[in-house]
């Protein structure tokens, strides 16, 4: 069970939140910061159940913004396995709810493939939560993870995608054809960058289609660098107008799949659909928006 956002962030109106929130680019962003609210890191809270079972919450820790810079620099590096995170619990975890909110927590990496685990706390109740065995009925209901703002909706996701695309297209329309042929700091031309975005539109559309057909959740391509290189190579031989047309066509293909999603599918598998869609649309557009703005300034 995963909290999609920290509780303090949920108190910020959505439009303001989108305008001021930074997320680490990934399918399921595990690092985020909101201006005026704070910096947060995703962590796992294990709860041990009588009879040998366990329940693990994906929750958020509030951390010092200066610490977030170090965490971000380490997150995808070999040093990640040694990472230690000290912060404060940023979700009211049921059934203890607000009694755990803001409890100090110490988290360490147990598995490099996972976010850190909360391991200890100086807070008396959180220390008990981590160390004691709990009756199954005491924690199994988890009522706050049902119909509250933690649960994304299909319509809300489509609105966020459309809003992100609107801002990206507005920046793109200010770039001349010649500007699209110029390289960015990454070494790609802007035309190649757009082809790269279109390629991930199509990959995401296909993953959604397969998931809707058989309720399995296909992973991303094994070699993402190869996908990006192929898109860039193909675009280098195409006219900018053709790349723009293909970009729009790729989005339409993705939008058709988005239109078929319902709330159940968006919320299934720990929000899998929303994670891959937002990671390859709005978050992806934001990642490359500066390259278009630089182009329009020099065009």
C-alpha positions in Angstrom: 0.0 0.0 0.0 1.5 3.3 -1.1 0.6 6.9 -0.2 0.8 8.8 -3.4 1.7 12.1 -1.7 2.7 13.3 1.7 -0.2 14.7 3.8 1.2 18.3 3.9 1.3 18.3 0.1 -2.3 17.1 -0.2 -3.3 20.3 1.7 -2.0 22.4 -1.2 -4.6 23.1 -4.0 -3.8 20.9 -7.0 -3.2 23.7 -9.5 -0.7 25.4 -7.1 0.8 22.0 -6.3 1.5 21.3 -10.0 3.1 24.7 -10.4 5.5 24.4 -7.5 6.2 20.7 -7.2 9.5 19.1 -8.3 9.6 15.3 -8.7 12.5 13.1 -9.5 11.9 11.8 -13.0 10.8 8.1 -12.8 7.7 6.0 -13.3 7.0 6.2 -9.6 8.7 9.4 -8.3 10.2 8.7 -4.9 11.7 12.1 -4.3 9.8 15.4 -4.4 9.8 19.0 -3.2 7.1 21.6 -3.0 7.9 25.3 -2.6 6.7 26.5 0.8 5.9 23.0 2.0 9.1 21.0 2.1 11.2 18.1 0.7 10.1 14.5 0.9 11.6 11.0 0.3 9.5 7.8 -0.1 10.3 5.1 2.5 8.8 1.7 3.4 7.2 1.2 6.8 7.1 -2.5 7.7 4.4 -3.7 10.2 4.7 -7.2 11.6 1.5 -9.1 12.0 0.8 -12.0 14.4 1.1 -15.4 12.6 4.2 -14.4 10.6 2.5 -12.1 8.0 3.5 -8.5 7.4 2.1 -5.3 5.9 4.3 -2.7 4.3 3.3 0.9 3.7 5.0 3.0 1.1 5.0 6.3 3.0 6.9 9.6 2.9 9.5 11.2 5.1 9.9 14.9 5.4 13.6 15.8 5.2 15.7 18.9 5.2 15.9 20.3 1.6 19.7 20.4 1.8 19.6 16.6 2.6 17.4 16.0 -0.4 20.1 17.3 -2.7 22.5 14.7 -1.3 19.8 12.0 -1.5 19.0 12.9 -5.1 22.7 12.8 -6.1 23.0 9.3 -4.5 19.7 7.8 -5.5 20.8 6.2 -8.8 24.5 5.8 -7.9 26.4 2.8 -6.5 26.6 4.6 -3.2 22.8 4.2 -2.8 23.2 1.0 -0.9 24.9 2.9 1.9 22.3 5.7 2.0 20.8 6.7 5.4 17.7 9.0 5.6 16.6 10.7 8.8 13.3 12.6 8.6 9.8 12.8 10.0 6.8 10.6 9.0 4.7 12.7 6.6 1.6 10.5 6.4 -1.1 9.7 9.0 -0.7 5.9 8.7 -3.8 4.0 9.7 -4.9 2.7 12.1 -2.7 5.1 14.2 -3.4 8.0 12.0 -2.3 11.5 13.3 -0.6 9.9 16.3 2.2 8.9 14.0 2.3 12.1 11.9 5.6 13.9 12.2 7.2 11.1 14.2 11.0 11.1 13.7 12.2 8.1 11.6 15.5 6.6 10.7 15.6 4.7 7.3 18.3 2.6 5.7 18.6 0.8 2.4 18.0 -3.0 2.7 17.7 -3.8 -1.0 19.2 -1.5 -3.7 16.2 -2.2 -5.8 13.8 -0.7 -3.2 13.4 2.6 -1.5 14.8 2.8 2.1 13.1 1.0 5.0 12.2 2.8 8.2 14.2 0.9 10.7 14.0 2.8 14.0 12.5 5.8 15.7 12.8 7.8 18.9 9.1 8.3 18.9 7.5 5.9 21.4 4.5 4.9 19.3 6.4 4.5 16.0 9.0 2.5 17.9 6.2 0.1 19.0 4.8 0.0 15.5 8.2 -1.2 14.2 9.0 -3.6 17.0 5.8 -5.3 18.1 3.5 -7.9 16.6 0.0 -6.6 15.8 -3.3 -8.5 15.6 -4.4 -8.9 12.0 -7.7 -7.0 12.6 -5.9 -4.0 14.0 -4.2 -3.0 10.8 -5.9 -4.9 7.9 -8.7 -2.5 7.2 -6.6 0.6 6.5 -9.7 2.7 5.9 -7.8 5.9 4.9 -6.4 4.2 1.7 -9.9 3.8 0.2 -11.8 6.7 -1.3 -9.8 9.7 -0.2 -7.5 12.0 -2.2 -4.8 9.3 -2.2 -6.7 7.5 -4.9 -6.1 8.9 -8.4 -8.9 9.0 -10.9 -8.9 8.4 -14.7 -10.4 11.8 -15.4 -8.0 13.6 -13.1 -5.0 11.9 -14.8 -6.3 12.8 -18.2 -6.7 16.5 -17.1 -3.1 16.5 -15.8 -1.8 15.0 -19.1 -3.7 17.5 -21.2 -2.4 20.4 -19.0 1.2 19.3 -19.3 0.9 18.9 -23.0 -0.7 22.4 -23.4 2.3 24.0 -21.7 4.8 22.0 -23.8 3.0 22.7 -27.0 2.9 26.4 -26.2 6.7 26.4 -25.8 7.1 24.4 -29.0 5.1 26.7 -31.1 7.5 29.5 -30.3 10.4 27.6 -31.8 11.2 28.0 -35.5 12.0 25.1 -37.8 15.6 26.1 -37.8 15.6 26.1 -34.0 14.5 22.5 -34.0 17.6 21.6 -35.9 20.0 23.1 -33.3 21.5 20.9 -30.6 20.7 21.1 -26.9 23.1 20.7 -24.0 22.4 16.9 -24.1 23.9 16.7 -27.6 20.6 15.9 -29.3 18.9 18.4 -31.6 15.5 19.6 -30.4 14.0 17.6 -33.3 15.6 14.4 -32.0 14.4 15.3 -28.5 10.8 15.5 -29.8 11.2 12.2 -31.5 12.4 10.7 -28.3 9.2 12.0 -26.5 7.1 10.5 -29.3 8.7 7.1 -29.0 7.8 7.0 -25.3 4.3 8.0 -26.1 4.0 4.9 -28.2 5.7 2.6 -25.8 3.4 3.8 -23.0 0.3 3.3 -25.2 1.3 -0.2 -26.0 2.0 -1.1 -22.3 -1.5 0.3 -21.4 -3.1 -1.7 -24.2 -1.6 -4.9 -23.0 -2.4 -4.2 -19.4 -6.1 -3.6 -20.2 -6.3 -6.8 -22.2 -5.0 -9.2 -19.7 -4.4 -7.2 -16.4 -0.7 -7.9 -16.6 1.6 -5.0 -16.2 4.4 -5.1 -18.8 7.8 -3.6 -17.8 9.5 -0.9 -19.8 12.0 -1.9 -22.6 15.1 -3.7 -21.3 17.4 -1.2 -23.0 16.0 2.3 -22.7 19.2 3.8 -24.0 18.7 1.9 -27.3 15.1 3.2 -27.6 16.4 6.7 -27.2 19.3 6.2 -29.6 17.0 4.7 -32.3 14.5 7.6 -32.0 17.3 10.1 -32.3 18.9 8.3 -35.3 15.6 8.1 -37.2 14.8 11.7 -36.5 18.1 13.0 -37.8 17.1 12.0 -41.4 13.6 13.5 -41.1 12.3 17.0 -41.8 11.3 18.9 -38.7 7.7 19.1 -40.0 7.6 15.3 -40.2 8.9 14.9 -36.6 6.2 17.3 -35.4 3.5 15.4 -37.3 4.7 12.1 -35.8 4.8 13.6 -32.3 1.2 14.6 -32.6 0.2 11.2 -34.0 2.0 9.4 -31.2 0.1 11.5 -28.6 -3.2 10.7 -30.3 -2.4 7.0 -30.1 -1.6 7.4 -26.4 -4.7 9.5 -25.8 -6.9 6.8 -27.3 -5.6 4.4 -24.6 -6.0 6.9 -21.9 -9.7 7.5 -22.9 -10.4 3.8 -22.3 -9.1 3.7 -18.7 -11.4 3.8 -15.7 -10.6 4.6 -12.1 -10.2 0.9 -11.2 -7.5 0.5 -13.8 -5.7 3.7 -12.9 -5.6 2.7 -9.2 -4.7 -1.0 -9.8 -1.2 -2.4 -9.0 -0.3 0.5 -6.7 -1.1 3.1 -9.3 0.9 1.6 -12.1 -1.0 3.2 -15.0 -0.8 6.7 -13.5 2.9 6.3 -12.8 3.9 5.3 -16.3 1.5 7.8 -18.0 2.6 10.8 -15.9 6.3 9.7 -16.2 6.1 9.7 -20.0 3.9 12.7 -20.5 3.7 15.7 -18.0 6.9 14.8 -16.1 8.7 14.1 -19.3 7.5 17.3 -20.9 8.7 19.2 -17.9 12.1 17.5 -18.1 12.6 18.9 -21.6 10.7 22.1 -21.4 13.8 24.2 -20.7 15.4 23.0 -24.0 12.4 24.5 -26.0 12.5 27.7 -24.0 16.2 28.1 -24.7 15.5 27.5 -28.4 12.7 30.2 -28.5 15.0 32.6 -26.8 17.7 32.2 -29.4 15.5 31.6 -32.4 
